[in-house]
Amino acid sequence: MDAPELFDHLGTSLFRKKQSSMFGIPCFKIGRRPFIMFYENHLVCMLFDEAHAEAIGLEGATLFNPKGNAKAMGNWVQIPFAHADQWERFAIVAHDVVARM
């Protein structure tokens, strides 16, 4: 499965959500709030605390900064496809975080 297929699988099969967009970027939402996005073959997740630290510690992971300016979206971590084996776990955490908001 390639990166776009895996992202789609996570949203539609695991969470049973319809794909949407935010800033023109594919995402899956709970109500109006996105919890995962797909950007440049990366899974982008809203994460906090230990999950955030663990995700940002992965090789190639960065804070999400789609505009490329000095201010990244601090709670959003961009996780490369090289770590696809961990995408589901981080997507579940992101889903649970947003579901509690």
Helices and strands as residue ranges (DSSP letters): H 3-9, I 10-14, E 20-22, E 25-30, E 33-39, E 42-46, H 49-56, E 62-64, E 73-80, G 81-86, H 87-99
